[in-house]
Amino acid sequence: MDRRTFIKTAGAGSVILSNPMFFDHVQNLSAQEISGIDLYDIPRPIDAKLRVKPVYGKRIPNEVHEGPCRSSSPVGWNRNEEILKAKNDFNKWAKSVKKNLCDKADMLQPTYIQYAGDHRIAAKDWTELEKEKKDTDLFLVNYRVPGIEKYNKPVAPLGNSCAALDITAQLRNKGSECYGLYDFEDLNELVALLQVRKALQQTKMLIITDGPWETEYNTVHSNIADLKELNQRLGIDCQFVSFKEFFNEMDLVIKNKNVQKFADKITDKLISNAQNVHMKKDAILSSVNYYLTVKKLLQKYNCNSFSATCQELCVAGYAAKYKITPCLTHTLLKDQGYPASCEADTNVLVSTMLQMYLTNKSPYMGNTLIHDKDKNLLFIHHDVPGIKMKGLDKPGLPYEIKNFTESGWGATVRYDFSLDKGEKVTFCRLNPAATKLLIVAGEMEGCQGFNMNGCSLRATIKVKDVMEYFHEAVNFGHHFSMVYGDYVAEMKKLAEILNLEAVVVS
C-alpha cells in the first residue's frame, strides 16, 4: 500500500465506532484470532512491498568491425537478427526475474533499453522509465544502462559479470546507491533489507506523554530525543498525544456499549487461549479498554506504532484510576505487526521496528543488564513478551495472564522463556543520536519472575562476553529489543543500508 492510500484509509476512527452495522459484522468473528476481529483499519508498514523495475540494457552497434571489440568476422552479420535475439533474451530474463523474486517485492513492467557502441541512450528511450520512476524503489539491471543513476533511485546490476562489479564501483564512487548482485538469492536478501527501509518510511509513532520532549520528564533519558533528525535520517514520523486527550477518548470507549461488546469478546478470547489466568475478567477488561483506546488513536492520527510514558502515567494517578497498565497493549500490538515499546522510549521503539520488519516476528524488549558476570549471563526484563515471538504467521506460544499489581489489576502476558533453553537470540539498540546500532548475539538460558507481581518477567541470556556487552551498552542505553534467531549478519547489512554504524558483540 502506498502512502497516499495509507493516509486515505487511516483517518476514520470515530466513524467506525458509531457504525452499528460494523458491530453486527464483528459478532460473527469471535472464533478468530484477535488480530482478525479488530475495529480499526490500520495499515501495517511491514506489509509494504518493494517495487522492483527490471531494466534490460543491450549494446548493439550500428555496424561491426573485426578487432578487440569482436573477434568474429563481420561478414554475414545482421543487425535486425541481433536485435531480435536480444529481445528474446530480454523476455527470458524478465520471466526469470518474476519467477525468482520474493514476495516482499512487486515487479513493475520490465523495460528493454538498447543503445549503440557509444553507450548513449536517446531521450525517447527513457520514456517508459520516466513514467514509472515515482513508483520505482529499485532498478534491477542485467548489464550497463548508462545514465540510469539520474533518477536517484537504488540500482542493482544482477549477475556474475564485469558490469556487476564495474558499474557498482563507478556509481558508488559518484555517491549513488548501487548494489552488485551475484544471483537471485543475493537479490532477495537485498529486497528484504530495502523493504525494511521502506517500512520505516511509512511508520508513524503515537507517543502518549504530558511532558515537553526536550525535558527530563520521561524516565528514559537515552531515547532518541531529536525526532526531527530521526525523521530526516529514517523517515519515521511522530504524533504526541496528552494524557488528558487519551483518557477522554478512553472514557468514550468505556461508555460505548457496542465497543464494550467487542472488548468483552477480546477479553474472553485472551482468557480462553491462556494456559492459566491469575486475575478476574473485569480487571483484564480494563487493560483491553486501554488497548482499544490506543488503536482508536492510532487510526485517528494515521499512526501505526505506539509507546507511552509509563511511570509518569502512574505518578499522575491515571493508572490507579482506570486500573490499567500498558503491558498487555504492547503485547497485542506487536503480535499484530505494529511496533510498540514501553516508557515512551523511542530508541527501543525504532529498534523494535528494525527487528520486526526484518524478521516478521514479535520482538521482546526490556531492561538488559548483567545477571551473572562469571557465567556471562544477562537478562532482559519487562512484562511484554509476544505470543507471536516465533513468527507473526506462526502459531501462538503458550502464555498465562498475570496481574501487575498486588490489588489484582494491570493485565500482563507471561511466557516461560526456559522452554527455549539453547535457542539463539539477537538483541539491539540504537544510540541516542540514532547514528549507531549495537547488535548482540546470545543464547536463551532460562526464565525468572514468571509468577511475581510487578514488572518482573526476565529472560536470562548467555552471551560470549557479558562485560564487552556492558561496556558497549553504556553508549546506547538499557532497553533492548530482542528476537529469536541469529540475525547478526542481516542486521549488520541493514545498518549499512540505513547509514548506521554497526557495533557487534557476538
N, C-alpha and C positions, 0 to 999 in steps of 0.2 A: 504494500500500500504506500503510495507516495504521500508526501507531506500535505499536498492540497486536499487529498481525500481524508487524510488523518484529521486535519483541522475541521473539515466539513462534518465528519461523523462523530466528533467527540464533544459536542457542545450542548447537549440537551438533557442534562442531569435532572432538573426539576420537572421537565415534561414527562419523563418516563415514570417518575414517582406518582404522578397524578393520573396515569392512564390505566383505568380498571381493566381494559382488555388485556393488557400485558400480564396482569396478575392471574387472569384466567388461564393464560398460556403457561405460566410458571407452575400451576397446580399439577400439571402432567409430567413434570421433570424431576420430582422429588427422589426418584430412584437413581439418578445420575450422580456423577461427581459434582462437588460444589462448584468447580470452575465451569461446569456446563449448565448451571442453573442460575446465572447471575442476572442482576437487574441492569447492569451497566455495560454499554458497548465501548470498551476502552482498547483501542488498537495496541498491540504489543510490538515494540521495536524489534524484538527477537525474531519476528516474522518477516521483517524487511528482506526483500530479495535483491541481490546484487545484479544489476543489469549489464550483461556482457555483450559487447558488439564485436563479432568476429570480422576482421578486415583482412582480405587476401590480397597481398601485393605481388605483382608479377612484372618482371622486366622482360619486355620483348622488343628487340631492336628493330628499327625500320629497315635496316639492311645488315647483312652479316659479312664478316671478313675472317679469314683463317689467321690464327695467331694466338697470343696469350689469352684472349677472351673466348676463343673457340678453336679447338684443335681439329675439329672435323671440317671437311671441305664444304664450302658454301654452295657448291653445285647441287641443285635439286631442292634447296631449302625453300619452304613455302610458308610465308608469314601467317596466312589465314589458317593453315593447318596447326601451326604452333599456338595460335590464339584459341582455336577450338579445343586443343588438348589442355591448355591452361584452364579454360573454363570448366572442363570436365574434372580436372584435378581440384578446382575450387569447390565444386559441388560435393565431391567425395570428402574433402576436408571439412566442409560445413556440416555434413551429416555426421561425421566422426565427432566433431565438437559437441553437437547436440546430444549424441548418444552418451558421451562420457562426462558431460557437465553435471555437477552435483545439484541436489535440489535446493541449495542455498542461493542459486542463481536463476535468473530468467535470461534466455538467449534472445537478443534482438536480431532483426533481419541481417544475415551476413551480406557483406559488400565486397565486390570484386573491383580492384583498382589496378589499372595497367599503365605502365609508363615505358618510355623508350630508354636507350642506352645512357642518356644524360641524367637519368634519375629525377627528371622534373615532371610533376603531376599537374596537368591542366586544370584550370579553375572549375570547368564543368564536371570534372571527375570527382570533385569534393562535394557535389550537391547532396548526395544521399547521406553522407556523414554530417553535413550541416543540419539536415532535417532532424537527426536523432542525437545530436551532441548533448542536448539538455537532459535526455533520458539515459545517457550512457554513463555507467560507473567505471567501466574498464574496457579499453580497446585491446582485444586479443588479436595479434597479428602472426602470420605464418613466416613472414620474411620482412624485407625492408618496405616501409611505407613512408618515404621521406616527407617530413613536414607535419606528420600527424600529432606531434607534440604541441602544436599551436593551440589545440583545444584545451590545454591544461587539465587533461584527464590522465589517469594512470594508463600506461602502455605496457603490454606484456608479450614479447616475442616468444613463441612456443616452438620447441623442437631442439634436437641436438644438432645445432647448426652454428655457423660462424656468426650469423645475424643475432642469435640469442645472446651472444657474448658481446659482439661488437656494438650493436645498437644500444644495448643496455648500458654499456660503459659510456658511450657517447652522450646519451640523454641524461644519465645521472651526472655526468661532468657539467652539463649545461644547466643543472638544477631541476630537471624534470623528473617526475616519479615514473620509474620504469623497473620492471621485474623480468629477468631472464628465466624462462621455464623449460625444464628438461622434458617433461611428459605431462599427461593428464593428472596424475597423482599430484605433481607439483602445482598444476593449475588449481585443482580443487582445494589444496591447502591454502593457496593464496586467496581464493574466493572466500573461504571461511574467515580468514583474518580481515579482509576488506569488508565483509558483511558485518563484522563486529563494529568496525569504524562507522559504517552507515547506520547501524542500530543506535550507536551513541548519539549521532547527529539527529536522530528522531526521538531522543529521550528528553523528557522534561520532569524535573523533580518537584514534588509538592513537599514543602517544609512547614511544619506547624511549630511556631515559636512566638513568644511575646517580646523577645529581646532584640535590640539592634544587632545585626550580624557582626559588626565590627568590634563589639564589646566582649567582655568576659562572661556574658550572660549564660552561654551554654557551658555544660560541664566538660565537654570535649574541646580541648584547645589545639589539637594537632590536626583538626579537619581542614578542608580547603576553604579558606576564608574569602579569597578573591574569586567569586563566582563569575564575574565578567571575564576574567582571564581564563577560567575553565571553559566558558562558552567559546572564546576565541580559539583555544587550543584543541578542544574535543567536540565542540558543537552542542554541548549539553545545556539546556535551559533550566530555569528555576522559577518557582512561584512560592512566595511566602504567604501564609495564612495565620491570623492571630488565634489565640485560644478562644477569644470571645466569638469570633465568626464560626470557628469549628464547633463549639458546643451549642451555639444557636442552631446550627444545622443538625446536630445530634438530637436536640430537643424535638425537632420536626420529624426526624426518623423514628424516635420513640413514640410520638403521638400518632403517627400514621398507621392505621390498623392494617392496611394492605401490606405495608413494609414489614410490620411485625409478624404477619403470617409467613412472610418469606424468611425473616430472621429465625423464626421458630423452626422452619424446615432445615436451615443450615445447622442450627444447634443440634437438632435430632440426628442429622447426618454425621456430625462430628462425634457425637456420643455413640452412635451405633457402630461406627468404624473403629472406635478406640478399643484397645485391649482392656483398659481399666480406666475408670473415671473417679477422681477423688474429690469432686465438688458437686454442688447442686446445679440443676439445669438453669435456674434463673440467674445464677452467678456467671455461668458460661454465656448466657444470652446477653448480658451486659457488655461483654467484650465483643460479641458478634455485632452488636449495635455500633460499637466504636468502629469496627471493620467496615460496616455498611456506610457509615458517615465518611470514612476515608475514601471509599470507592465513589461515593456521590461527588465529593470534592475533586477527586482525580478527573472525573468526566467533566465537571463544571469548568475546570481550568485547563482542559486539554493536557493533563499530566498523565504519566504512566510509570512513575516510580515515587517512593514515599519514604519520609523519615519525620520524626518529631522529637523536640526536646523532651526528655523523659523525667529526670529528677525535678526539673522546673515545673513540669506538669503536676508533680506530687506536691512540691512546695506551695504552689498556688491553690491547692486544695481540690482541684478538679478530679484527680484520680479517686480520692476518697468519696467525693460527692456522687460520682457516676459509677463507682465500684468497677473501675476498669484499669487494666494495664495494656500497653500497646503490643505485648508479646505475641498474642495469637494473630493479630493483624499482619505482623511481619511474616509469620509462617505461611499464612494463607496467600498473601500476595506473591511471595517468592515461588510457592508451589504452582501458581498460575502463570508464571513467567513475567511478573512485574518486580523489578528490583526494589528491595526495602532494607532499611538499616535502622539500628537503634540510635537514640540520643542525638538526633539531628547531625550525625557525623557524615557530612557529605563526602569525606575522604573514603570511608569504607563503603559508602553507597556506590560511588563510582567503581571501586574495586569489585563490588558485587556485580555490577553491570558487566565488567570485563569478563568475569568468570562465568556468569550465567549465559551471556550471549555467545561465548566461545564454546561452552561445554553442553549447553541445553540441560543444565542441572540446577537444582535449587541449592544455592550456597548456604552454608552455616557461617555465622560470624560471632565475634565476641572478643573479650579481653584476652590477649595472648601473652602469657607470662611464664617464667620458669617454674616448673613443678619440682624437678629433681635435677640439680646441676650435675651430680656424679653419674647419673644414668642417662643424661642428655634428653630429659623429658620436659616438655612444656605442656600447657593446657590452653584450650580455647573455651571460654566461659561465658555463656549467655543462654537464656531460655528461648531461643528462636531457631531450633532445628527445623529443617524442612521434611515433610512427609515424602517429598519427591527429590530427595538428595541424590538418589541414584539415577535420576533422569526424569525430566518433565513428562516424557512419553512412556515411562516405566510404571509398573505397579507401585502403589504407595507402601511405605515402610510401616512396620508395627509401631504404635505410639500409645501413650497414655495422656490423660488430661489432668493436670495438677494445678491447684490454686497457688497463686504467688504469695498472698498474704495469709497471716495466721487466722484472720477472720473468715477466710474461705472464698474470697473473690480474687479476680485477676487471673483469667484463664491462660495457661501456658501448655504447650505441647512438650512432652518429654520423650526422647528417644534414647535407647540404650546403646551407646557407641561401642561398648565392649563386644557387641555382636559382630563388629567389623575388625576385630583384632588382626593386625597384619596387613590390612589394606593400605594402599598408597593414597596419600592426600597431598594437595598443593594449596598453599595459602599465600595471600599477597596483600599489599597496601601501598598506596601512593604516598609520597612525601607531601608536606603541607603546600608546597609550591606547585604540585602536580607536574613535576618535571622528571621524577624518578619513580620506578616501580620496584619494590622489594618482593622477590619471589622466593618462597621457601618450600622445600620438599620434605615430606615426613611420612611416617607410618603410624596408623592408628594403634594405640596401645590399650586403651581402656576407657572407663567412664566413671565419673564421680558426681555426687549431688543429685542423683536421679529423683530421690524421694524427699528432698529437703524443700522448705519454703524459700521464697526469695529468688533472686537471680543466681541460681545455684548449679545448673547443669554444666558439666565440664567434660569435654573430650580431651583425653590425655594422649599426647602425640610424641613419638620418638623422632628426633632429628639427628643428623650427623654430628653437629657441634652446637649445643644449645647456647654457649657463650658467644659464638660467632653470630648466631641469630640475634642475641640480645644487644650486642654492640653495634649491629646494623640497625636494629629496630629503634634505637634512640634517635635516629634521624627521620623516622617515619611515624611513630605513634604506637598505640596499644591495640586498637580494634583492627582485626584482620578478617578478611573473607576467605572461606575455605571450601574447596570442592573435593569430592572423591576422585582419585585417579592421579597419575603423573602427567602434569601438563606444563612442566617447566620449559621444555623446548618450544612448545607452541606459544607460551606466554612471553618468552624472550623475543620471538619473531613478531608477536603482536605489539610489544613495546616498541620495537624498531619502527613498525608501520605508523604508530601513533606518536613518533618522535619523543619517546620516553626513554630515559636511560635505565636499562635493566640491571638490578643488583641481585645476584643469585646466591642463595645459601642452600646447598644440596649435598 
